[in-house]
Amino acid sequence: ERTCIACGAKDDKRSLSRFVWRQNGPQEDEQQIEPGRGAYCCRRQSCRQTFFKAVGKWKRAFRLR
């Protein structure tokens, strides 16, 4: 079970989109197999928009320094 970073809804990890941090920012990990810390987001468009606007949450979600 994972939590959507945008709305806080909890669901099975296969029901959510996984993002990993790359040099240019978060990138979607469609197969959910990329190395590194992942952040999860609902597949709803509104949550995805919130996720990409919530730059302040990225530092905590991806444990950036």
KAMO-V487523 format. One record per pair of residues at least 6 apart in sequence whose ideal C-beta (glycine too) atoms are under 7 Angstrom apart, sorted by the first residue. I is the first residue (numbers start at 0). J is the second residue. If there is no record, write none. Layout:
i	j
I	J
I	J
//
This chain:
i	j
0	9
0	10
0	11
1	10
1	12
1	15
1	39
2	9
2	39
3	15
3	39
3	40
3	41
3	46
4	38
4	39
4	40
4	50
4	56
4	60
5	40
5	41
5	46
5	49
5	50
5	53
6	41
6	46
8	41
12	31
12	39
15	39
15	40
15	41
16	27
16	39
16	40
16	42
17	28
17	31
17	37
17	39
18	25
18	26
18	27
18	28
18	37
18	38
18	40
19	26
19	28
19	33
19	35
19	37
20	35
20	36
20	61
20	63
25	38
25	57
28	37
36	61
36	62
38	60
38	61
40	46
40	47
40	50
57	63
//
